[in-house]
C-alpha cells in the first residue's frame, strides 16, 4: 500500500492511499523530488503546485516502470574470463562480464547483470585486459547476486566479486575513459556489490557521463579488495580518480539525480554506502570522487548526492587508505582530495549538490560521509561554483568521530596547504552545516559536521565574496561530543615567512574573503542552532581573517556571531585555541590597509532580533606557552 503526500514545510500531509502493482517491483530514485520506490511515499513538492492530473501521470509512469522491470532481460556472468580484452561478436565470450555488458547493450529494454561464477564459494576475481564496453542502456549490475555475497553496513558486508583493472589503459570501442563507463543513455542504471582496484594511470575506475541521469553507485569497495582493506602492494591501487562525474574529453552537459552512496529513501540505506579509497599512483595522485574536469566545461548538477560513504579510509572506518599519493607540496590539481569539485560546475538552486545528509528527517544519520585520511583536502570546492551543501559529515576523524585521521598530510610550510574544506573565489551559496532555509531544529545534530583532527586548517575560504556562503552549526576542533579536543593543525604547519601574517593551522581561515557568515545569521529562525563550536586549534587561531595581497578583494562584511570559541558545546569546558580566539590582520597591502578591512562584525548587530543569540563566547584562548602575549581574544 502506497501513500501520496504533499509536503508542507517538510511536514508531510497524507492525502490518500493508492495501490501500485506488485510490492518492490520497481523503483524510481528519490532525487527526482516526486517519486520514491514502491512501498515508499510518492512525494509531490508543494511549491511545484502539481495538479491531481500530474499525480495520475506519475502513477501511470510507475506502472510502466513496473512492467519494464518485470520484463527486463537478465544476463549472468558465469566465469572470470575476459574475452582477450576485445569486444567479440555475440556469444564469443560466453559467461564473461564483458559479454554480459555487450548483450545487455544489444537489448532494447532494461537489463540486469547477475553473477553465478563457478565453482561457487569464495571471492571471484575478474582481471581485465582492457576497459569494459560502455554501458549504453538501463543496466543493473548486481555483485550481491553471487553466491555467498551479502549486503550489510560498511565493514560488515560480504563482497565476493573483485574486479582487478589489470593496470590497463587499453581502450575499447566507445570507451576511452575508464573501467566502468556509464554513457549518456544509461539512465536509471546502478552498480553494487563490487570491489574494484588496480585501474591504469589513464583509467578512471567509474565514470558517469553527462545526461546519464539517476545512476546510483552503491555498496561497493572502490580501491580496496573484497575484504574491505587495501591491496598488499600500492602497485595495485587505483591510479587515478575513483569516481568521475564529467567527460574527461571535455564539453558541457547536465546531470540529474546521480547518487554516490545511499539515496536516503528509508529503504536499505544502511547498506548502500561505498568505500572510495587508494586513488593514487604515487606520483600525480587521484581524487576519491571528482565532479567536473576541465575548467572551461559548463556542467550543471541537479540533485547530485554523495552520501553514506567512507572516503580515504578502509572499510573498518579506522585504517588509513588515502586518496592521493604521499607527495608533500604537490598541488591539488594533480588529484589527491577526498572529493574534488572542479571549477566550471554548478549545483542548482533548490536542488544543490549535497555532500552528506539532506536533513529531510529520513535516514539522515546514515547519509553521513566519513572523509578522512586523504593526502589533500577532504573536500575541495573550485572557483565559481554555486549551490553546494556540506552537512552531517565527519571530516578528519574515524567513523566514531573521536579519533583523528587527518586530511591534508601533503601540506607543507613552503606554501602548499590543504584543509578539511577548501573553497575558492567566485563561489556562492556554499553552506557548511545547518541551513535554516532547509533544515529544521529536529535534524540539527544530524546535519552538523565534525571538522576536526586535520593536518592543517579545518576550513579555508580563499578570495570568496559571493552571496549565501555560510558556516553554521558545526563542531570544529572537537570530537563528536563537542566537549573534548580533537585539534585541527595536528601537523603544526606554520607558513610564517610573511611575518605576523603567517598562515598557521587555524580552525577557520578567511583569506581575502568577504560576506561570509560564521555562526548565526540572526534572522530569528533557529539562530541558537547555527552556533559553531570552534576550539583547540593547534598552533593556530580559532578564526583568522587575513589579507596578504597588494590588490584584490576586501576582508569585509563578514559576520562572526553566536559561536563558542575556545569553549565546548556546553559553554563551560575550556578548549582554548593555541594562539587566540579571533585575529583580523592585514599585511603587504599598499597604500591603505584599512581599505581592505571594512565592516566585519563580531557579535550582535543590536537590531533587537536574536541579539542575545548573536553574542559569541570567546574564552580560554592563547593557551600555548609560546604565545603568551597573544592571550587576548582579538
C-alpha angles and dihedrals in degrees: 000000000000132000132217115215137180108206116225109199089331091310109116120224115200115230103174150312128270133179115225115189125276118352115260092004097128142008139206120194113258091224091080085078092226113063136036127185125291113285086029129090122281103224126209114183113232094219090062090060091212116187127233087254088063089053088052090052090051090052090051089050090050091053091050090052090049089055091046094052093045089055098040116131116240121214118192128211108217104169141032096239125122108206093246093293097288135102103254130192117281113297093007090116099033114190098013126123089237092055092046090057091047091051093046090051090052092055114086097215138058114303140201125207112201131177129232102156115175142256088047120229133057131036117318116210122202110195113201127214094190141010114289118252114272115266105242104176141033103302132169111203106194117188090174089071090076114104112265095021120120136179120241144139117299108289094018102064127095116231116185102172116082122181113201105198089210090228084273129163093176111132128212132205108297095005122080094140115068152327098279111028117187103197128209091270097052097095117163094017125141140194122203144156097031133128109206126186144144100049117169125260091259096040123093108208094226124008125185113194127214115280092027093123129191095011113157126200107192144157096015137132106223114189092009139088122254087267090067093245133104122277113262093251128044087224086076095056119109107270099215140008120346095213127009125192100193141059108267087205087065133237141120130283147125139261128202130186099351110159127195104193127348122009092208095227095135092252119106091331095144090062100046104077120111130213109226112184146129096049095158139112093190093248114052099009129206139243123246090228125004123192112194127007121204118042089228094057119108107215130161126199119200118187094349111160136191105191142154098011137131108225117187098007135082121254093273088068091232111065115085117245102162128202108225127038123273095263112138111208097019111134120249091243087076089066123255107132129113091232121007120193105192127216113268100045131106139193119215127255107254092014106051132172103276122206106188125351128002090210095228094137094253117108091330095154090050090056092065117120120211103212108180145130095036119147092228129029122321090230124011118190112195127215124293097014121147134201111014123153119198110188141153099010135136106227116186098003139089121261091280095055091233106090125062118244100170126220118204101045089150089067114120138187088242093080108277108113131170128193143196086258120011121183132175144208126307096025120139133188096016103158120190111193127337118025112191090197089067112011130071128211094258092068097044095111093048096050093046115111119216103212104180144122095041123150096239131359123359093216129004125185114188122199092335118157106146127120126274100023109146142166110197142153098010137132107230116182097004135087124255092284093060090225105080126067120252099164129214112216095054088152091058089226109185115179091182100150087111092065117230090001094059113143107245128176104287132172091234126011121187103192112192088332132141142188094028119147115214108187126346126010091206095229095134091251113116090319095159091056092055093068117116125214104225111181152141101021108181111230090345150075132273090236126004120192107190144164123189106163126097090228136016141075123353125246093234148123092029116149121213107180141150097008133138104229113183096359131083129250090275090062095236111060109104110236102152125188110241102238103024146306102259130359127184112190137161126192140167089027119138137229103352118015092184091065088066094052112061138153100346108163124210111187130346129004090207094231092136091248114112090328093152091052091051092064114107122218105223112178147135093025128141089048098149112110089222093056101047092137090060097060091116112099094231 
